[in-house]
Amino acid sequence: MNIIFAGTPEFARVALERLHAAGFHVSLVLTQPDRPAGRGMKLQASPVKQFALDHQMPVAQPHSLRLDGKYPIEAAAARDAIAAAQADAMVVAAYGLILPQWVLDAPRLGCFNIHASLLPRWRGAAPIHRAIEAGDAQTGVTIMQMDAGLDTGDMLLVERLPVAATDTTGLLHDRLATLGGRLMVEALELAACGGLKPVPQPSDGVTYAHKIEKAEAAIDWPLPADAIARRVRAFNPFPGAATALAGEAVKVWMAAAEPAGVAQAGALPGQVLTVAADGIRVQTGDGVLVLTELQRSGGKRLPAADFLRGFALAPGQVLDGAGAQKAGR
């Protein structure tokens, strides 16, 4: 089968690698333009582009695919490249651009999307983060026939994965990326022989996974301990949950709600209760949160014991989530 692949980050690169290994002919790769990254802010190719170039796949990087938009010349060039590819199908995985109807109609079999949730739950940009933040017990991958809506197309294949109590977005991302690549290979093999059976998404259970904003990372200590713990895991590795002490930003990478954690009488949300090598116990709006991996500004991620050797923290001090933003985290 001859396919076009559209994707940008590591999640998509895993799928492209799996499709290449399975023997599909990739006649064109669409990916986002190179972006500044790193300390030097040098232009850096996306993981998908890097893989495509390493395997001699043609690459196009339009800023937009809208023929009537801000970049009509780039969109027209992409239209010509897509037409020349004469693809049977387009595979889309975390591409980052809206596909106009002319793109959806271009391949013979249409466009197939790898979405990292059990649709219709968590349509949108950040399904992995939001599933962890909400405390979902399971998630998965949906292979979807794309239409003009936001993740509203018919479901083609679905497979579930459990969400462990210690899963971060980084860990869950890797498992879902591997699953997504495998399912897409299966979907294309079925499509080649007419074996796919589209199923409309149910109208009940629709939720939206809105894009993660950096401002969300500030720890809101009046929240319950288990809610904060979920957000810490959801924002690991990006943007990283953050708090502050005396104006210095501190990132919290791992934390857990203490079962039946008992606060000191009169303790404030964010107040440090005890400091020990195995964790820093902090009062929340409901329960106690134990911080086990932290990072001071400009430092490295460290277990609590190592962090405390270089950061003076004592019982009674109060951590400030809102102050993390002011400290320029």
C-alpha positions as semicolon CSV with decimal commas, in nm:
position;residue;x (nm);y (nm);z (nm)
1;M;0,000;0,000;0,000
2;N;0,122;0,348;-0,089
3;I;0,072;0,597;0,195
4;I;0,131;0,958;0,292
5;F;0,235;1,013;0,654
6;A;0,157;1,333;0,846
7;G;0,303;1,376;1,194
8;T;0,555;1,573;1,396
9;P;0,663;1,463;1,749
10;E;0,811;1,142;1,890
11;F;0,465;0,983;1,922
12;A;0,430;1,008;1,544
13;R;0,788;0,900;1,473
14;V;0,722;0,569;1,647
15;A;0,427;0,507;1,415
16;L;0,624;0,601;1,104
17;E;0,904;0,366;1,206
18;R;0,655;0,082;1,255
19;L;0,491;0,144;0,916
20;H;0,830;0,152;0,745
21;A;0,934;-0,173;0,913
22;A;0,607;-0,335;0,802
23;G;0,691;-0,261;0,440
24;F;0,447;0,016;0,354
25;H;0,568;0,253;0,085
26;V;0,572;0,609;0,222
27;S;0,561;0,835;-0,083
28;L;0,541;1,164;0,112
29;V;0,592;1,280;0,470
30;L;0,421;1,596;0,598
31;T;0,560;1,746;0,918
32;Q;0,570;2,083;1,092
33;P;0,838;2,336;0,994
34;D;1,165;2,325;1,188
35;R;1,139;2,507;1,522
36;P;1,397;2,675;1,749
37;A;1,492;2,447;2,037
38;G;1,758;2,397;2,303
39;R;1,970;2,652;2,485
40;G;2,099;2,799;2,159
41;M;1,747;2,812;2,011
42;K;1,876;2,669;1,684
43;L;1,629;2,539;1,427
44;Q;1,565;2,171;1,489
45;A;1,392;1,917;1,268
46;S;1,099;1,725;1,415
47;P;1,152;1,358;1,511
48;V;0,938;1,261;1,211
49;K;1,148;1,467;0,970
50;Q;1,469;1,322;1,110
51;F;1,343;0,967;1,057
52;A;1,212;1,047;0,707
53;L;1,540;1,198;0,592
54;D;1,737;0,906;0,737
55;H;1,525;0,672;0,524
56;Q;1,518;0,881;0,204
57;M;1,148;0,971;0,228
58;P;1,029;1,290;0,054
59;V;0,938;1,561;0,310
60;A;0,711;1,866;0,290
61;Q;0,678;2,121;0,572
62;P;0,399;2,368;0,495
63;H;0,300;2,617;0,762
64;S;-0,063;2,560;0,664
65;L;-0,272;2,346;0,430
66;R;-0,545;2,605;0,384
67;L;-0,548;2,721;0,022
68;D;-0,725;3,042;0,126
69;G;-0,517;3,099;0,438
70;K;-0,202;3,288;0,533
71;Y;0,032;3,061;0,335
72;P;-0,150;2,988;0,006
73;I;0,169;2,921;-0,191
74;E;0,290;2,659;0,060
75;A;-0,056;2,501;0,072
76;A;-0,071;2,484;-0,309
77;A;0,272;2,322;-0,321
78;A;0,158;2,066;-0,063
79;R;-0,156;2,000;-0,269
80;D;0,059;1,927;-0,574
81;A;0,285;1,695;-0,374
82;I;-0,013;1,510;-0,227
83;A;-0,170;1,468;-0,571
84;A;0,160;1,344;-0,718
85;A;0,194;1,085;-0,439
86;Q;-0,125;0,908;-0,558
87;A;-0,161;0,758;-0,212
88;D;-0,404;0,487;-0,112
89;A;-0,431;0,639;0,237
90;M;-0,291;0,911;0,459
91;V;-0,184;0,827;0,815
92;V;-0,205;1,116;1,060
93;A;-0,047;1,112;1,407
94;A;-0,006;1,430;1,615
95;Y;0,058;1,637;1,304
96;G;-0,046;1,970;1,452
97;L;-0,217;2,121;1,146
98;I;-0,586;2,120;1,060
99;L;-0,660;1,913;0,749
100;P;-0,900;2,090;0,510
101;Q;-1,160;1,885;0,327
102;W;-0,950;1,869;0,010
103;V;-0,679;1,684;0,206
104;L;-0,929;1,444;0,361
105;D;-1,063;1,363;0,014
106;A;-0,727;1,325;-0,161
107;P;-0,621;0,964;-0,076
108;R;-0,826;0,681;-0,226
109;L;-0,920;0,542;0,117
110;G;-0,915;0,872;0,303
111;C;-0,716;0,973;0,613
112;F;-0,661;0,751;0,918
113;N;-0,573;0,905;1,254
114;I;-0,393;0,753;1,554
115;H;-0,556;0,907;1,863
116;A;-0,424;0,832;2,212
117;S;-0,754;0,790;2,394
118;L;-1,070;0,584;2,397
119;L;-1,289;0,810;2,186
120;P;-1,513;0,996;2,236
121;R;-1,339;1,055;2,570
122;W;-1,056;1,306;2,545
123;R;-1,093;1,443;2,198
124;G;-0,838;1,716;2,136
125;A;-0,475;1,807;2,188
126;A;-0,366;1,651;2,520
127;P;-0,548;1,319;2,576
128;I;-0,263;1,149;2,767
129;H;-0,215;1,435;3,014
130;R;-0,587;1,474;3,078
131;A;-0,649;1,103;3,131
132;I;-0,388;1,095;3,409
133;E;-0,504;1,425;3,557
134;A;-0,863;1,298;3,573
135;G;-0,759;0,972;3,739
136;D;-0,881;0,745;3,455
137;A;-0,820;0,378;3,529
138;Q;-0,773;0,300;3,161
139;T;-0,700;0,466;2,831
140;G;-0,592;0,335;2,493
141;V;-0,564;0,407;2,123
142;T;-0,839;0,466;1,869
143;I;-0,770;0,439;1,496
144;M;-1,020;0,677;1,340
145;Q;-1,140;0,761;0,990
146;M;-1,089;1,136;0,983
147;D;-1,366;1,381;0,899
148;A;-1,394;1,759;0,921
149;G;-1,471;1,760;1,295
150;L;-1,231;1,757;1,591
151;D;-1,167;1,384;1,647
152;T;-1,527;1,304;1,557
153;G;-1,474;1,046;1,280
154;D;-1,581;0,682;1,278
155;M;-1,378;0,441;1,489
156;L;-1,194;0,167;1,299
157;L;-0,992;-0,010;1,570
158;V;-0,976;0,037;1,947
159;E;-0,746;-0,118;2,207
160;R;-0,735;-0,041;2,579
161;L;-0,444;0,003;2,820
162;P;-0,454;0,026;3,200
163;V;-0,326;0,344;3,363
164;A;-0,103;0,255;3,656
165;A;-0,111;0,458;3,977
166;T;0,252;0,558;3,916
167;D;0,223;0,640;3,545
168;T;0,352;0,975;3,427
169;T;0,259;1,123;3,091
170;G;0,607;1,031;2,970
171;L;0,570;0,663;3,061
172;L;0,215;0,632;2,930
173;H;0,307;0,820;2,611
174;D;0,570;0,559;2,522
175;R;0,333;0,266;2,570
176;L;0,056;0,435;2,371
177;A;0,295;0,529;2,090
178;T;0,400;0,166;2,052
179;L;0,039;0,051;2,061
180;G;-0,062;0,317;1,808
181;G;0,201;0,205;1,558
182;R;0,096;-0,158;1,586
183;L;-0,275;-0,080;1,551
184;M;-0,217;0,140;1,246
185;V;-0,030;-0,140;1,069
186;E;-0,323;-0,368;1,144
187;A;-0,574;-0,108;1,023
188;L;-0,396;-0,056;0,691
189;E;-0,368;-0,430;0,633
190;L;-0,741;-0,461;0,691
191;A;-0,811;-0,161;0,469
192;A;-0,616;-0,319;0,186
193;C;-0,857;-0,612;0,176
194;G;-1,175;-0,420;0,262
195;G;-1,187;-0,563;0,613
196;L;-1,237;-0,244;0,814
197;K;-1,576;-0,191;0,976
198;P;-1,629;0,176;1,073
199;V;-1,827;0,237;1,392
200;P;-1,974;0,583;1,466
201;Q;-1,864;0,733;1,794
202;P;-2,129;0,729;2,066
203;S;-2,288;1,063;2,149
204;D;-2,247;1,002;2,525
205;G;-1,921;1,040;2,712
206;V;-1,768;1,317;2,503
207;T;-1,487;1,507;2,680
208;Y;-1,222;1,744;2,548
209;A;-0,851;1,731;2,626
210;H;-0,759;2,096;2,602
211;K;-0,401;2,193;2,528
212;I;-0,168;2,203;2,829
213;E;-0,077;2,557;2,929
214;K;0,237;2,636;3,130
215;A;0,029;2,830;3,382
216;E;-0,143;2,504;3,486
217;A;0,183;2,373;3,630
218;A;0,165;2,590;3,944
219;I;0,062;2,362;4,231
220;D;-0,265;2,468;4,389
221;W;-0,208;2,353;4,746
222;P;-0,572;2,394;4,863
223;L;-0,665;2,106;4,628
224;P;-0,687;1,753;4,772
225;A;-0,359;1,561;4,792
226;D;-0,467;1,293;4,543
227;A;-0,569;1,557;4,286
228;I;-0,231;1,730;4,317
229;A;-0,050;1,395;4,288
230;R;-0,233;1,322;3,963
231;R;-0,141;1,662;3,822
232;V;0,224;1,609;3,915
233;R;0,224;1,287;3,714
234;A;0,021;1,439;3,430
235;F;0,266;1,730;3,391
236;N;0,575;1,508;3,391
237;P;0,773;1,570;3,167
238;F;0,593;1,886;3,049
239;P;0,547;2,145;3,184
240;G;0,646;2,007;3,526
241;A;0,447;2,083;3,841
242;A;0,594;2,382;4,021
243;T;0,590;2,555;4,356
244;A;0,812;2,814;4,527
245;L;0,977;2,890;4,858
246;A;1,093;3,240;4,944
247;G;1,079;3,339;4,580
248;E;1,277;3,044;4,443
249;A;1,099;2,813;4,201
250;V;1,102;2,440;4,270
251;K;0,969;2,172;4,037
252;V;0,804;1,862;4,177
253;W;0,845;1,562;3,948
254;M;0,710;1,281;4,165
255;A;0,469;1,288;4,458
256;A;0,206;1,068;4,616
257;A;-0,091;1,123;4,843
258;E;-0,020;0,972;5,183
259;P;-0,283;0,714;5,277
260;A;-0,472;0,852;5,574
261;G;-0,219;1,133;5,602
262;V;-0,268;1,323;5,928
263;A;-0,202;1,696;5,927
264;Q;-0,087;1,902;6,217
265;A;-0,360;2,106;6,382
266;G;-0,384;2,447;6,220
267;A;-0,148;2,359;5,930
268;L;-0,200;2,564;5,614
269;P;-0,222;2,423;5,261
270;G;0,136;2,411;5,132
271;Q;0,289;2,397;5,480
272;V;0,577;2,155;5,523
273;L;0,496;1,905;5,800
274;T;0,805;1,684;5,807
275;V;1,132;1,664;5,615
276;A;1,296;1,324;5,569
277;A;1,518;1,139;5,324
278;D;1,225;0,934;5,193
279;G;1,007;1,238;5,123
280;I;0,881;1,580;5,222
281;R;0,532;1,574;5,374
282;V;0,320;1,877;5,283
283;Q;-0,029;1,966;5,398
284;T;-0,289;2,017;5,123
285;G;-0,652;2,124;5,126
286;D;-0,742;1,764;5,204
287;G;-0,474;1,518;5,310
288;V;-0,095;1,506;5,295
289;L;0,122;1,498;4,984
290;V;0,467;1,336;4,997
291;L;0,719;1,491;4,757
292;T;0,981;1,237;4,648
293;E;1,156;1,389;4,343
294;L;1,230;1,760;4,308
295;Q;1,441;2,010;4,116
296;R;1,553;2,358;4,209
297;S;1,592;2,627;3,946
298;G;1,895;2,551;3,729
299;G;1,955;2,217;3,900
300;K;1,894;1,851;3,827
301;R;1,603;1,627;3,915
302;L;1,690;1,466;4,247
303;P;1,539;1,223;4,498
304;A;1,422;1,401;4,812
305;A;1,728;1,296;5,014
306;D;1,972;1,447;4,762
307;F;1,757;1,753;4,704
308;L;1,753;1,836;5,074
309;R;2,134;1,836;5,091
310;G;2,139;2,148;4,876
311;F;1,809;2,311;4,964
312;A;1,724;2,426;5,315
313;L;1,371;2,317;5,392
314;A;1,225;2,290;5,740
315;P;0,892;2,198;5,897
316;G;0,661;2,496;5,924
317;Q;0,771;2,664;5,602
318;V;0,496;2,725;5,348
319;L;0,532;2,646;4,978
320;D;0,363;2,884;4,736
321;G;0,223;2,750;4,408
322;A;0,132;3,090;4,269
323;G;0,479;3,216;4,357
324;A;0,630;2,966;4,115
325;Q;0,505;3,175;3,822
326;K;0,644;3,496;3,971
327;A;0,979;3,325;4,020
328;G;1,001;3,269;3,646
329;R;0,994;2,893;3,642
